[in-house]
Amino acid sequence: MPKMKTNRGAAKRFRRTGSGGFKRAQSFRSHILTKKSTKRKRHLRPTQQIAEADQAAVRKMLPYG
């Protein structure tokens, strides 16, 4: 049986956590930052967990992740 392919777009966006979940970066942080408040940008900084409903989809995209 051939190897499964990793979805390269997903590989750049998600990382596996130690407990087996997935973490992701917050969106709305790449450009047009001047109009966003410092507080808003600060709260967008930390990584977040993938929602439980999306776990199965991400697991399929990252079979070796």
N, CA, C and O atoms as a Tripos MOL2 file, in Angstrom:
@<TRIPOS>MOLECULE
protein
  260   259    65     0     0
PROTEIN
NO_CHARGES

@<TRIPOS>ATOM
      1 N           0.8510   -1.1890    0.0000 N.3       1 MET1
      2 CA          0.0000    0.0000    0.0000 C.3       1 MET1
      3 C           0.8920    1.2470    0.0000 C.2       1 MET1
      4 O           1.8700    1.2930    0.7460 O.2       1 MET1
      5 N           0.5760    2.2600   -0.8220 N.am      2 PRO2
      6 CA          1.4330    3.4540   -0.8580 C.3       2 PRO2
      7 C           1.2970    4.2930    0.4160 C.2       2 PRO2
      8 O           0.3360    4.1670    1.1750 O.2       2 PRO2
      9 N           2.2780    5.1350    0.6110 N.am      3 LYS3
     10 CA          2.2340    6.0430    1.7550 C.3       3 LYS3
     11 C           1.0800    7.0300    1.5850 C.2       3 LYS3
     12 O           0.6920    7.3660    0.4660 O.2       3 LYS3
     13 N           0.5450    7.4830    2.7080 N.am      4 MET4
     14 CA         -0.4910    8.5110    2.6700 C.3       4 MET4
     15 C           0.1870    9.8670    2.5370 C.2       4 MET4
     16 O           1.2770   10.0800    3.0670 O.2       4 MET4
     17 N          -0.4570   10.7720    1.8330 N.am      5 LYS5
     18 CA          0.1150   12.1030    1.6630 C.3       5 LYS5
     19 C          -0.4090   13.0520    2.7290 C.2       5 LYS5
     20 O          -1.5940   13.0480    3.0630 O.2       5 LYS5
     21 N           0.4980   13.8640    3.2520 N.am      6 THR6
     22 CA          0.1400   14.9170    4.1930 C.3       6 THR6
     23 C          -0.3730   16.1070    3.4000 C.2       6 THR6
     24 O           0.2140   16.4760    2.3830 O.2       6 THR6
     25 N          -1.4540   16.7050    3.8540 N.am      7 ASN7
     26 CA         -1.9520   17.9350    3.2510 C.3       7 ASN7
     27 C          -0.9880   19.0570    3.6450 C.2       7 ASN7
     28 O          -0.9310   19.4460    4.8110 O.2       7 ASN7
     29 N          -0.2330   19.5750    2.6730 N.am      8 ARG8
     30 CA          0.8290   20.5310    2.9790 C.3       8 ARG8
     31 C           0.2910   21.8570    3.5150 C.2       8 ARG8
     32 O           0.9570   22.5100    4.3190 O.2       8 ARG8
     33 N          -0.9000   22.2610    3.0840 N.am      9 GLY9
     34 CA         -1.4880   23.4810    3.6230 C.3       9 GLY9
     35 C          -1.7980   23.3370    5.1020 C.2       9 GLY9
     36 O          -1.5770   24.2620    5.8830 O.2       9 GLY9
     37 N          -2.3150   22.1650    5.4870 N.am     10 ALA10
     38 CA         -2.6350   21.9010    6.8880 C.3      10 ALA10
     39 C          -1.3640   21.7810    7.7190 C.2      10 ALA10
     40 O          -1.3360   22.2010    8.8760 O.2      10 ALA10
     41 N          -0.3110   21.2090    7.1360 N.am     11 ALA11
     42 CA          0.9470   21.0300    7.8580 C.3      11 ALA11
     43 C           1.5520   22.3720    8.2610 C.2      11 ALA11
     44 O           2.2380   22.4670    9.2790 O.2      11 ALA11
     45 N           1.3000   23.4020    7.4670 N.am     12 LYS12
     46 CA          1.8300   24.7280    7.7670 C.3      12 LYS12
     47 C           0.9820   25.4560    8.8050 C.2      12 LYS12
     48 O           1.4420   26.4310    9.4000 O.2      12 LYS12
     49 N          -0.2430   25.0010    9.0300 N.am     13 ARG13
     50 CA         -1.1600   25.7060    9.9280 C.3      13 ARG13
     51 C          -1.3440   25.0510   11.2840 C.2      13 ARG13
     52 O          -1.6120   25.7440   12.2650 O.2      13 ARG13
     53 N          -1.2080   23.7440   11.3660 N.am     14 PHE14
     54 CA         -1.4970   23.0240   12.6050 C.3      14 PHE14
     55 C          -0.2760   22.2760   13.1180 C.2      14 PHE14
     56 O           0.5360   21.7770   12.3390 O.2      14 PHE14
     57 N          -0.1580   22.2060   14.4520 N.am     15 ARG15
     58 CA          0.9000   21.4410   15.0910 C.3      15 ARG15
     59 C           0.2690   20.5380   16.1440 C.2      15 ARG15
     60 O          -0.7220   20.9060   16.7760 O.2      15 ARG15
     61 N           0.8430   19.3660   16.3260 N.am     16 ARG16
     62 CA          0.3380   18.4100   17.3090 C.3      16 ARG16
     63 C           0.7650   18.8630   18.7110 C.2      16 ARG16
     64 O           1.8840   19.3390   18.9000 O.2      16 ARG16
     65 N          -0.1260   18.7120   19.6820 N.am     17 THR17
     66 CA          0.2180   19.0210   21.0770 C.3      17 THR17
     67 C           0.6780   17.7450   21.7650 C.2      17 THR17
     68 O           0.5240   16.6490   21.2270 O.2      17 THR17
     69 N           1.2390   17.8940   22.9450 N.am     18 GLY18
     70 CA          1.7360   16.7430   23.6890 C.3      18 GLY18
     71 C           0.6420   15.7660   24.0660 C.2      18 GLY18
     72 O           0.8880   14.5620   24.1480 O.2      18 GLY18
     73 N          -0.5670   16.2670   24.2990 N.am     19 SER19
     74 CA         -1.6750   15.4040   24.7070 C.3      19 SER19
     75 C          -2.4360   14.8170   23.5260 C.2      19 SER19
     76 O          -3.4400   14.1310   23.7150 O.2      19 SER19
     77 N          -1.9610   15.0850   22.2950 N.am     20 GLY20
     78 CA         -2.5820   14.4770   21.1250 C.3      20 GLY20
     79 C          -3.5520   15.3530   20.3660 C.2      20 GLY20
     80 O          -4.0900   14.9330   19.3410 O.2      20 GLY20
     81 N          -3.7910   16.5650   20.8470 N.am     21 GLY21
     82 CA         -4.6790   17.4740   20.1310 C.3      21 GLY21
     83 C          -3.9050   18.2480   19.0760 C.2      21 GLY21
     84 O          -2.7830   17.8830   18.7260 O.2      21 GLY21
     85 N          -4.5020   19.3090   18.5750 N.am     22 PHE22
     86 CA         -3.8340   20.1590   17.5930 C.3      22 PHE22
     87 C          -3.9510   21.6090   18.0410 C.2      22 PHE22
     88 O          -4.9750   22.0260   18.5820 O.2      22 PHE22
     89 N          -2.8870   22.3690   17.8070 N.am     23 LYS23
     90 CA         -2.9220   23.7930   18.1080 C.3      23 LYS23
     91 C          -2.8400   24.5680   16.8090 C.2      23 LYS23
     92 O          -2.3330   24.0750   15.8010 O.2      23 LYS23
     93 N          -3.3480   25.7950   16.8510 N.am     24 ARG24
     94 CA         -3.3730   26.6350   15.6550 C.3      24 ARG24
     95 C          -3.1170   28.0750   16.0650 C.2      24 ARG24
     96 O          -3.3270   28.4600   17.2150 O.2      24 ARG24
     97 N          -2.6610   28.8590   15.1010 N.am     25 ALA25
     98 CA         -2.4680   30.2900   15.3350 C.3      25 ALA25
     99 C          -3.7970   30.9980   15.1120 C.2      25 ALA25
    100 O          -4.6510   30.5160   14.3690 O.2      25 ALA25
    101 N          -3.9610   32.1310   15.7530 N.am     26 GLN26
    102 CA         -5.1680   32.9240   15.5960 C.3      26 GLN26
    103 C          -5.1060   33.7000   14.2750 C.2      26 GLN26
    104 O          -4.0200   34.0830   13.8380 O.2      26 GLN26
    105 N          -6.2440   33.9330   13.6450 N.am     27 SER27
    106 CA         -6.2930   34.6780   12.3900 C.3      27 SER27
    107 C          -6.3890   36.1790   12.6620 C.2      27 SER27
    108 O          -6.4260   36.6050   13.8170 O.2      27 SER27
    109 N          -6.4290   36.9690   11.6020 N.am     28 PHE28
    110 CA         -6.5500   38.4330   11.6490 C.3      28 PHE28
    111 C          -5.3100   39.1110   12.2380 C.2      28 PHE28
    112 O          -5.4220   40.1570   12.8770 O.2      28 PHE28
    113 N          -4.1380   38.5240   12.0280 N.am     29 ARG29
    114 CA         -2.9180   39.0910   12.5920 C.3      29 ARG29
    115 C          -1.8510   39.3760   11.5440 C.2      29 ARG29
    116 O          -0.7150   39.6850   11.9030 O.2      29 ARG29
    117 N          -2.1840   39.2830   10.2590 N.am     30 SER30
    118 CA         -1.1400   39.3810    9.2460 C.3      30 SER30
    119 C          -0.9820   40.7680    8.6240 C.2      30 SER30
    120 O           0.1330   41.1620    8.2810 O.2      30 SER30
    121 N          -2.0580   41.5020    8.4780 N.am     31 HIS31
    122 CA         -1.9500   42.8210    7.8490 C.3      31 HIS31
    123 C          -3.1080   43.6990    8.3160 C.2      31 HIS31
    124 O          -4.0080   43.2450    9.0220 O.2      31 HIS31
    125 N          -3.0640   44.9700    7.9060 N.am     32 ILE32
    126 CA         -4.0320   45.9960    8.3460 C.3      32 ILE32
    127 C          -4.0840   46.0290    9.8780 C.2      32 ILE32
    128 O          -5.1560   45.9440   10.4760 O.2      32 ILE32
    129 N          -2.9100   46.1520   10.4960 N.am     33 LEU33
    130 CA         -2.8340   46.1180   11.9550 C.3      33 LEU33
    131 C          -2.9770   47.5000   12.5840 C.2      33 LEU33
    132 O          -3.1650   47.6090   13.7960 O.2      33 LEU33
    133 N          -2.8890   48.5530   11.7790 N.am     34 THR34
    134 CA         -2.9130   49.9020   12.3580 C.3      34 THR34
    135 C          -4.2760   50.2580   12.9480 C.2      34 THR34
    136 O          -4.3500   50.9750   13.9450 O.2      34 THR34
    137 N          -5.3360   49.7700   12.3510 N.am     35 LYS35
    138 CA         -6.6680   50.1050   12.8610 C.3      35 LYS35
    139 C          -7.1070   49.2110   14.0160 C.2      35 LYS35
    140 O          -8.0980   49.5070   14.6850 O.2      35 LYS35
    141 N          -6.3860   48.1270   14.2560 N.am     36 LYS36
    142 CA         -6.7380   47.2210   15.3500 C.3      36 LYS36
    143 C          -6.0700   47.7000   16.6280 C.2      36 LYS36
    144 O          -4.9150   48.1260   16.6130 O.2      36 LYS36
    145 N          -6.7950   47.6290   17.7250 N.am     37 SER37
    146 CA         -6.2670   48.1160   18.9940 C.3      37 SER37
    147 C          -5.1700   47.1800   19.5060 C.2      37 SER37
    148 O          -5.0920   46.0120   19.1230 O.2      37 SER37
    149 N          -4.3340   47.7240   20.3770 N.am     38 THR38
    150 CA         -3.2540   46.9430   20.9770 C.3      38 THR38
    151 C          -3.8220   45.7640   21.7610 C.2      38 THR38
    152 O          -3.2720   44.6630   21.7330 O.2      38 THR38
    153 N          -4.9180   46.0050   22.4530 N.am     39 LYS39
    154 CA         -5.5580   44.9410   23.2300 C.3      39 LYS39
    155 C          -6.0470   43.8130   22.3310 C.2      39 LYS39
    156 O          -5.8770   42.6350   22.6440 O.2      39 LYS39
    157 N          -6.6520   44.1890   21.2170 N.am     40 ARG40
    158 CA         -7.1640   43.1850   20.2720 C.3      40 ARG40
    159 C          -6.0240   42.3480   19.6910 C.2      40 ARG40
    160 O          -6.1360   41.1260   19.5910 O.2      40 ARG40
    161 N          -4.9300   43.0050   19.3090 N.am     41 LYS41
    162 CA         -3.7840   42.2970   18.7490 C.3      41 LYS41
    163 C          -3.1270   41.3980   19.7960 C.2      41 LYS41
    164 O          -2.6790   40.2980   19.4720 O.2      41 LYS41
    165 N          -3.0670   41.8560   21.0420 N.am     42 ARG42
    166 CA         -2.4800   41.0780   22.1360 C.3      42 ARG42
    167 C          -3.2850   39.8030   22.3910 C.2      42 ARG42
    168 O          -2.7120   38.7430   22.6420 O.2      42 ARG42
    169 N          -4.6020   39.9080   22.3250 N.am     43 HIS43
    170 CA         -5.4500   38.7410   22.5580 C.3      43 HIS43
    171 C          -5.4350   37.7590   21.3910 C.2      43 HIS43
    172 O          -5.7970   36.5940   21.5550 O.2      43 HIS43
    173 N          -5.0190   38.2210   20.2200 N.am     44 LEU44
    174 CA         -4.9090   37.3320   19.0610 C.3      44 LEU44
    175 C          -3.5660   36.5920   19.0300 C.2      44 LEU44
    176 O          -3.3730   35.6850   18.2210 O.2      44 LEU44
    177 N          -2.6470   36.9800   19.9090 N.am     45 ARG45
    178 CA         -1.3010   36.4280   19.8860 C.3      45 ARG45
    179 C          -1.2000   34.9480   20.2730 C.2      45 ARG45
    180 O          -0.5880   34.1890   19.5210 O.2      45 ARG45
    181 N          -1.7580   34.4970   21.3870 N.am     46 PRO46
    182 CA         -1.5250   33.1000   21.7980 C.3      46 PRO46
    183 C          -2.1770   32.0850   20.8730 C.2      46 PRO46
    184 O          -3.1690   32.3740   20.2050 O.2      46 PRO46
    185 N          -1.5940   30.8770   20.8490 N.am     47 THR47
    186 CA         -2.1580   29.8100   20.0300 C.3      47 THR47
    187 C          -3.4100   29.2570   20.7090 C.2      47 THR47
    188 O          -3.6000   29.4150   21.9150 O.2      47 THR47
    189 N          -4.2490   28.6130   19.9240 N.am     48 GLN48
    190 CA         -5.4850   28.0420   20.4540 C.3      48 GLN48
    191 C          -5.6080   26.5930   20.0250 C.2      48 GLN48
    192 O          -4.9450   26.1510   19.0870 O.2      48 GLN48
    193 N          -6.4560   25.8650   20.7150 N.am     49 GLN49
    194 CA         -6.7170   24.4640   20.3790 C.3      49 GLN49
    195 C          -7.7110   24.3980   19.2180 C.2      49 GLN49
    196 O          -8.5710   25.2670   19.0760 O.2      49 GLN49
    197 N          -7.5830   23.3650   18.3980 N.am     50 ILE50
    198 CA         -8.5620   23.1070   17.3480 C.3      50 ILE50
    199 C          -9.8660   22.6700   18.0260 C.2      50 ILE50
    200 O          -9.8310   21.9430   19.0190 O.2      50 ILE50
    201 N         -10.9960   23.1010   17.5050 N.am     51 ALA51
    202 CA        -12.2980   22.7200   18.0640 C.3      51 ALA51
    203 C         -12.4940   21.2090   17.9550 C.2      51 ALA51
    204 O         -11.9860   20.5770   17.0290 O.2      51 ALA51
    205 N         -13.2150   20.6500   18.8830 N.am     52 GLU52
    206 CA        -13.4690   19.2040   18.9220 C.3      52 GLU52
    207 C         -14.1110   18.7120   17.6260 C.2      52 GLU52
    208 O         -13.8190   17.6090   17.1640 O.2      52 GLU52
    209 N         -14.9850   19.5310   17.0420 N.am     53 ALA53
    210 CA        -15.6750   19.1430   15.8080 C.3      53 ALA53
    211 C         -14.7210   19.0300   14.6220 C.2      53 ALA53
    212 O         -15.0170   18.3170   13.6630 O.2      53 ALA53
    213 N         -13.5780   19.7230   14.6700 N.am     54 ASP54
    214 CA        -12.6290   19.7230   13.5540 C.3      54 ASP54
    215 C         -11.4830   18.7290   13.7330 C.2      54 ASP54
    216 O         -10.6660   18.5600   12.8270 O.2      54 ASP54
    217 N         -11.4130   18.0730   14.8880 N.am     55 GLN55
    218 CA        -10.2950   17.1620   15.1870 C.3      55 GLN55
    219 C         -10.1490   16.0590   14.1450 C.2      55 GLN55
    220 O          -9.0400   15.7940   13.6800 O.2      55 GLN55
    221 N         -11.2470   15.4140   13.7730 N.am     56 ALA56
    222 CA        -11.1850   14.2920   12.8380 C.3      56 ALA56
    223 C         -10.6900   14.7310   11.4610 C.2      56 ALA56
    224 O          -9.9110   14.0200   10.8260 O.2      56 ALA56
    225 N         -11.1350   15.8880   11.0020 N.am     57 ALA57
    226 CA        -10.7200   16.3860    9.6900 C.3      57 ALA57
    227 C          -9.2320   16.6900    9.6680 C.2      57 ALA57
    228 O          -8.5450   16.3510    8.7040 O.2      57 ALA57
    229 N          -8.7300   17.3220   10.7090 N.am     58 VAL58
    230 CA         -7.3090   17.6730   10.7760 C.3      58 VAL58
    231 C          -6.4610   16.4100   10.9070 C.2      58 VAL58
    232 O          -5.3730   16.3280   10.3370 O.2      58 VAL58
    233 N          -6.9560   15.4320   11.6510 N.am     59 ARG59
    234 CA         -6.2240   14.1660   11.8100 C.3      59 ARG59
    235 C          -6.0500   13.4580   10.4770 C.2      59 ARG59
    236 O          -5.0090   12.8510   10.2210 O.2      59 ARG59
    237 N          -7.0760   13.5350    9.6190 N.am     60 LYS60
    238 CA         -6.9810   12.9150    8.2840 C.3      60 LYS60
    239 C          -5.9880   13.6590    7.4060 C.2      60 LYS60
    240 O          -5.2700   13.0430    6.6180 O.2      60 LYS60
    241 N          -5.9420   14.9780    7.5350 N.am     61 MET61
    242 CA         -5.0290   15.7700    6.7090 C.3      61 MET61
    243 C          -3.5770   15.6030    7.1350 C.2      61 MET61
    244 O          -2.6640   15.7670    6.3250 O.2      61 MET61
    245 N          -3.3630   15.2720    8.4230 N.am     62 LEU62
    246 CA         -2.0020   15.1140    8.9480 C.3      62 LEU62
    247 C          -1.8230   13.6900    9.4890 C.2      62 LEU62
    248 O          -1.7650   13.5070   10.7050 O.2      62 LEU62
    249 N          -1.7340   12.6900    8.6260 N.am     63 PRO63
    250 CA         -1.6660   11.3040    9.1000 C.3      63 PRO63
    251 C          -0.4140   11.0010    9.9010 C.2      63 PRO63
    252 O          -0.4340   10.0840   10.7220 O.2      63 PRO63
    253 N           0.6800   11.7330    9.6980 N.am     64 TYR64
    254 CA          1.9180   11.4760   10.4210 C.3      64 TYR64
    255 C           2.2600   12.5940   11.3910 C.2      64 TYR64
    256 O           3.3510   12.6140   11.9610 O.2      64 TYR64
    257 N           1.3200   13.5340   11.5830 N.am     65 GLY65
    258 CA          1.5830   14.7280   12.3780 C.3      65 GLY65
    259 C           1.6040   14.5360   13.8300 C.2      65 GLY65
    260 O           1.8180   15.4910   14.5760 O.2      65 GLY65
@<TRIPOS>BOND
     1     1     2 1
     2     2     3 1
     3     3     4 2
     4     3     5 am
     5     5     6 1
     6     6     7 1
     7     7     8 2
     8     7     9 am
     9     9    10 1
    10    10    11 1
    11    11    12 2
    12    11    13 am
    13    13    14 1
    14    14    15 1
    15    15    16 2
    16    15    17 am
    17    17    18 1
    18    18    19 1
    19    19    20 2
    20    19    21 am
    21    21    22 1
    22    22    23 1
    23    23    24 2
    24    23    25 am
    25    25    26 1
    26    26    27 1
    27    27    28 2
    28    27    29 am
    29    29    30 1
    30    30    31 1
    31    31    32 2
    32    31    33 am
    33    33    34 1
    34    34    35 1
    35    35    36 2
    36    35    37 am
    37    37    38 1
    38    38    39 1
    39    39    40 2
    40    39    41 am
    41    41    42 1
    42    42    43 1
    43    43    44 2
    44    43    45 am
    45    45    46 1
    46    46    47 1
    47    47    48 2
    48    47    49 am
    49    49    50 1
    50    50    51 1
    51    51    52 2
    52    51    53 am
    53    53    54 1
    54    54    55 1
    55    55    56 2
    56    55    57 am
    57    57    58 1
    58    58    59 1
    59    59    60 2
    60    59    61 am
    61    61    62 1
    62    62    63 1
    63    63    64 2
    64    63    65 am
    65    65    66 1
    66    66    67 1
    67    67    68 2
    68    67    69 am
    69    69    70 1
    70    70    71 1
    71    71    72 2
    72    71    73 am
    73    73    74 1
    74    74    75 1
    75    75    76 2
    76    75    77 am
    77    77    78 1
    78    78    79 1
    79    79    80 2
    80    79    81 am
    81    81    82 1
    82    82    83 1
    83    83    84 2
    84    83    85 am
    85    85    86 1
    86    86    87 1
    87    87    88 2
    88    87    89 am
    89    89    90 1
    90    90    91 1
    91    91    92 2
    92    91    93 am
    93    93    94 1
    94    94    95 1
    95    95    96 2
    96    95    97 am
    97    97    98 1
    98    98    99 1
    99    99   100 2
   100    99   101 am
   101   101   102 1
   102   102   103 1
   103   103   104 2
   104   103   105 am
   105   105   106 1
   106   106   107 1
   107   107   108 2
   108   107   109 am
   109   109   110 1
   110   110   111 1
   111   111   112 2
   112   111   113 am
   113   113   114 1
   114   114   115 1
   115   115   116 2
   116   115   117 am
   117   117   118 1
   118   118   119 1
   119   119   120 2
   120   119   121 am
   121   121   122 1
   122   122   123 1
   123   123   124 2
   124   123   125 am
   125   125   126 1
   126   126   127 1
   127   127   128 2
   128   127   129 am
   129   129   130 1
   130   130   131 1
   131   131   132 2
   132   131   133 am
   133   133   134 1
   134   134   135 1
   135   135   136 2
   136   135   137 am
   137   137   138 1
   138   138   139 1
   139   139   140 2
   140   139   141 am
   141   141   142 1
   142   142   143 1
   143   143   144 2
   144   143   145 am
   145   145   146 1
   146   146   147 1
   147   147   148 2
   148   147   149 am
   149   149   150 1
   150   150   151 1
   151   151   152 2
   152   151   153 am
   153   153   154 1
   154   154   155 1
   155   155   156 2
   156   155   157 am
   157   157   158 1
   158   158   159 1
   159   159   160 2
   160   159   161 am
   161   161   162 1
   162   162   163 1
   163   163   164 2
   164   163   165 am
   165   165   166 1
   166   166   167 1
   167   167   168 2
   168   167   169 am
   169   169   170 1
   170   170   171 1
   171   171   172 2
   172   171   173 am
   173   173   174 1
   174   174   175 1
   175   175   176 2
   176   175   177 am
   177   177   178 1
   178   178   179 1
   179   179   180 2
   180   179   181 am
   181   181   182 1
   182   182   183 1
   183   183   184 2
   184   183   185 am
   185   185   186 1
   186   186   187 1
   187   187   188 2
   188   187   189 am
   189   189   190 1
   190   190   191 1
   191   191   192 2
   192   191   193 am
   193   193   194 1
   194   194   195 1
   195   195   196 2
   196   195   197 am
   197   197   198 1
   198   198   199 1
   199   199   200 2
   200   199   201 am
   201   201   202 1
   202   202   203 1
   203   203   204 2
   204   203   205 am
   205   205   206 1
   206   206   207 1
   207   207   208 2
   208   207   209 am
   209   209   210 1
   210   210   211 1
   211   211   212 2
   212   211   213 am
   213   213   214 1
   214   214   215 1
   215   215   216 2
   216   215   217 am
   217   217   218 1
   218   218   219 1
   219   219   220 2
   220   219   221 am
   221   221   222 1
   222   222   223 1
   223   223   224 2
   224   223   225 am
   225   225   226 1
   226   226   227 1
   227   227   228 2
   228   227   229 am
   229   229   230 1
   230   230   231 1
   231   231   232 2
   232   231   233 am
   233   233   234 1
   234   234   235 1
   235   235   236 2
   236   235   237 am
   237   237   238 1
   238   238   239 1
   239   239   240 2
   240   239   241 am
   241   241   242 1
   242   242   243 1
   243   243   244 2
   244   243   245 am
   245   245   246 1
   246   246   247 1
   247   247   248 2
   248   247   249 am
   249   249   250 1
   250   250   251 1
   251   251   252 2
   252   251   253 am
   253   253   254 1
   254   254   255 1
   255   255   256 2
   256   255   257 am
   257   257   258 1
   258   258   259 1
   259   259   260 2
@<TRIPOS>SUBSTRUCTURE
     1 MET1         2 RESIDUE 1 A MET
     2 PRO2         6 RESIDUE 1 A PRO
     3 LYS3        10 RESIDUE 1 A LYS
     4 MET4        14 RESIDUE 1 A MET
     5 LYS5        18 RESIDUE 1 A LYS
     6 THR6        22 RESIDUE 1 A THR
     7 ASN7        26 RESIDUE 1 A ASN
     8 ARG8        30 RESIDUE 1 A ARG
     9 GLY9        34 RESIDUE 1 A GLY
    10 ALA10       38 RESIDUE 1 A ALA
    11 ALA11       42 RESIDUE 1 A ALA
    12 LYS12       46 RESIDUE 1 A LYS
    13 ARG13       50 RESIDUE 1 A ARG
    14 PHE14       54 RESIDUE 1 A PHE
    15 ARG15       58 RESIDUE 1 A ARG
    16 ARG16       62 RESIDUE 1 A ARG
    17 THR17       66 RESIDUE 1 A THR
    18 GLY18       70 RESIDUE 1 A GLY
    19 SER19       74 RESIDUE 1 A SER
    20 GLY20       78 RESIDUE 1 A GLY
    21 GLY21       82 RESIDUE 1 A GLY
    22 PHE22       86 RESIDUE 1 A PHE
    23 LYS23       90 RESIDUE 1 A LYS
    24 ARG24       94 RESIDUE 1 A ARG
    25 ALA25       98 RESIDUE 1 A ALA
    26 GLN26      102 RESIDUE 1 A GLN
    27 SER27      106 RESIDUE 1 A SER
    28 PHE28      110 RESIDUE 1 A PHE
    29 ARG29      114 RESIDUE 1 A ARG
    30 SER30      118 RESIDUE 1 A SER
    31 HIS31      122 RESIDUE 1 A HIS
    32 ILE32      126 RESIDUE 1 A ILE
    33 LEU33      130 RESIDUE 1 A LEU
    34 THR34      134 RESIDUE 1 A THR
    35 LYS35      138 RESIDUE 1 A LYS
    36 LYS36      142 RESIDUE 1 A LYS
    37 SER37      146 RESIDUE 1 A SER
    38 THR38      150 RESIDUE 1 A THR
    39 LYS39      154 RESIDUE 1 A LYS
    40 ARG40      158 RESIDUE 1 A ARG
    41 LYS41      162 RESIDUE 1 A LYS
    42 ARG42      166 RESIDUE 1 A ARG
    43 HIS43      170 RESIDUE 1 A HIS
    44 LEU44      174 RESIDUE 1 A LEU
    45 ARG45      178 RESIDUE 1 A ARG
    46 PRO46      182 RESIDUE 1 A PRO
    47 THR47      186 RESIDUE 1 A THR
    48 GLN48      190 RESIDUE 1 A GLN
    49 GLN49      194 RESIDUE 1 A GLN
    50 ILE50      198 RESIDUE 1 A ILE
    51 ALA51      202 RESIDUE 1 A ALA
    52 GLU52      206 RESIDUE 1 A GLU
    53 ALA53      210 RESIDUE 1 A ALA
    54 ASP54      214 RESIDUE 1 A ASP
    55 GLN55      218 RESIDUE 1 A GLN
    56 ALA56      222 RESIDUE 1 A ALA
    57 ALA57      226 RESIDUE 1 A ALA
    58 VAL58      230 RESIDUE 1 A VAL
    59 ARG59      234 RESIDUE 1 A ARG
    60 LYS60      238 RESIDUE 1 A LYS
    61 MET61      242 RESIDUE 1 A MET
    62 LEU62      246 RESIDUE 1 A LEU
    63 PRO63      250 RESIDUE 1 A PRO
    64 TYR64      254 RESIDUE 1 A TYR
    65 GLY65      258 RESIDUE 1 A GLY
